[in-house]
Amino acid sequence: MWALRERLGLTQEEFARRYRFPLSSVQEWEQGFKRPAPGTMTPLLAISRKPKALAGALS
């Protein structure tokens, strides 16, 4: 998660806001406290492949 967010040049807050994840979830994923739920993996994979397209679709 951290590597993806860093590759996109986003802070945790920006990533959470842009892709509509709770900030606390992004923080917990990056700190290793929790893993993304199975239903969250599909959007994360889409973000990793086409971040601009998905961000545009969510705005």
Phi and psi in degrees as GROMACS dihedral restraints (atoms count N, CA, C in turn):
[ dihedral_restraints ]
;  ai    aj    ak    al  type     phi  dphi    fc
    3     4     5     6     1   -58.3    20    10
    4     5     6     7     1   -44.6    20    10
    6     7     8     9     1   -62.5    20    10
    7     8     9    10     1   -41.1    20    10
    9    10    11    12     1   -62.8    20    10
   10    11    12    13     1   -47.9    20    10
   12    13    14    15     1   -63.3    20    10
   13    14    15    16     1   -41.7    20    10
   15    16    17    18     1   -65.2    20    10
   16    17    18    19     1   -40.3    20    10
   18    19    20    21     1   -60.6    20    10
   19    20    21    22     1   -33.7    20    10
   21    22    23    24     1   -82.4    20    10
   22    23    24    25     1    -9.5    20    10
   24    25    26    27     1    71.1    20    10
   25    26    27    28     1    33.9    20    10
   27    28    29    30     1  -114.3    20    10
   28    29    30    31     1   148.2    20    10
   30    31    32    33     1   -76.6    20    10
   31    32    33    34     1   169.8    20    10
   33    34    35    36     1   -59.2    20    10
   34    35    36    37     1   -42.0    20    10
   36    37    38    39     1   -63.6    20    10
   37    38    39    40     1   -43.9    20    10
   39    40    41    42     1   -65.0    20    10
   40    41    42    43     1   -43.4    20    10
   42    43    44    45     1   -61.3    20    10
   43    44    45    46     1   -47.4    20    10
   45    46    47    48     1   -60.8    20    10
   46    47    48    49     1   -45.3    20    10
   48    49    50    51     1   -66.4    20    10
   49    50    51    52     1   -47.7    20    10
   51    52    53    54     1   -62.1    20    10
   52    53    54    55     1   -41.2    20    10
   54    55    56    57     1  -105.4    20    10
   55    56    57    58     1     9.3    20    10
   57    58    59    60     1    59.8    20    10
   58    59    60    61     1    45.7    20    10
   60    61    62    63     1  -106.6    20    10
   61    62    63    64     1   147.9    20    10
   63    64    65    66     1   -63.0    20    10
   64    65    66    67     1   136.2    20    10
   66    67    68    69     1   -56.1    20    10
   67    68    69    70     1   -40.4    20    10
   69    70    71    72     1   -61.1    20    10
   70    71    72    73     1   -34.6    20    10
   72    73    74    75     1   -67.1    20    10
   73    74    75    76     1   -45.8    20    10
   75    76    77    78     1   -58.5    20    10
   76    77    78    79     1   -44.6    20    10
   78    79    80    81     1   -63.0    20    10
   79    80    81    82     1   -44.5    20    10
   81    82    83    84     1   -66.3    20    10
   82    83    84    85     1   -38.5    20    10
   84    85    86    87     1   -63.1    20    10
   85    86    87    88     1   -46.2    20    10
   87    88    89    90     1   -68.7    20    10
   88    89    90    91     1   -32.9    20    10
   90    91    92    93     1   -84.8    20    10
   91    92    93    94     1    -4.8    20    10
   93    94    95    96     1    79.7    20    10
   94    95    96    97     1    11.8    20    10
   96    97    98    99     1   -73.9    20    10
   97    98    99   100     1   -33.0    20    10
   99   100   101   102     1  -141.0    20    10
  100   101   102   103     1   158.5    20    10
  102   103   104   105     1  -107.0    20    10
  103   104   105   106     1   150.3    20    10
  105   106   107   108     1   -59.4    20    10
  106   107   108   109     1   141.4    20    10
  108   109   110   111     1   -63.9    20    10
  109   110   111   112     1   154.7    20    10
  111   112   113   114     1   -52.4    20    10
  112   113   114   115     1   -38.2    20    10
  114   115   116   117     1   -70.5    20    10
  115   116   117   118     1   -15.2    20    10
  117   118   119   120     1   -88.8    20    10
  118   119   120   121     1   -19.7    20    10
  120   121   122   123     1   -65.0    20    10
  121   122   123   124     1   -37.5    20    10
  123   124   125   126     1   -61.6    20    10
  124   125   126   127     1   -49.6    20    10
  126   127   128   129     1   -62.2    20    10
  127   128   129   130     1   -36.5    20    10
  129   130   131   132     1   -65.2    20    10
  130   131   132   133     1   -39.3    20    10
  132   133   134   135     1   -64.9    20    10
  133   134   135   136     1   -40.0    20    10
  135   136   137   138     1   -63.6    20    10
  136   137   138   139     1   -41.2    20    10
  138   139   140   141     1   -61.9    20    10
  139   140   141   142     1   -41.7    20    10
  141   142   143   144     1   -66.6    20    10
  142   143   144   145     1   -27.7    20    10
  144   145   146   147     1   -91.0    20    10
  145   146   147   148     1   -41.3    20    10
  147   148   149   150     1  -140.6    20    10
  148   149   150   151     1    70.0    20    10
  150   151   152   153     1   -62.3    20    10
  151   152   153   154     1   -39.0    20    10
  153   154   155   156     1   -69.5    20    10
  154   155   156   157     1   -40.0    20    10
  156   157   158   159     1   -64.0    20    10
  157   158   159   160     1   -42.7    20    10
  159   160   161   162     1   -70.7    20    10
  160   161   162   163     1   -39.5    20    10
  162   163   164   165     1   -61.8    20    10
  163   164   165   166     1   -40.7    20    10
  165   166   167   168     1   -65.2    20    10
  166   167   168   169     1   -37.8    20    10
  168   169   170   171     1   -67.9    20    10
  169   170   171   172     1   -28.2    20    10
  171   172   173   174     1   -87.2    20    10
  172   173   174   175     1   -12.9    20    10
